[in-house]
Amino acid sequence: MRKPSLNQHGSFHLGIAAVVLALALVGFIGYRVATKHKDDATATKTTATQQQPATTTSSSNYTSSGDVAKDDASLNTADIDQSLDTSQLDSDINNLL
């Protein structure tokens, strides 16, 4: 009667192949998610830029505290809710759901 062989030299390579396959799968999924997120962010950024016109005319070169106070007063009196359009926000939230 022959003894069974305990030679297991090939099993290590199968383990390494499984680890490499798992890493490749995780990398591929991460790449797909990252590129889809980047495309969505670019589209959102473009839309937001097109919808909001520039409203400030002051420069960031302040020479005195009076310049800061003048800009502070103009910002405090600005009616930011006047141009607020919530329909785009509602649409974006509904698309996420």
Sequence and secondary structure as in RCSB ss.txt:
>XXXX:A:sequence
MRKPSLNQHGSFHLGIAAVVLALALVGFIGYRVATKHKDDATATKTTATQQQPATTTSSSNYTSSGDVAKDDASL
NTADIDQSLDTSQLDSDINNLL
>XXXX:A:secstr
        TTHHHHHHHHHHHHHHHHHHHHHHHHHHHHHHHHHHHHHHHHHS       S   SHHHHHHHHHHH
HH  TTTT  HHHHHHHHHHH 
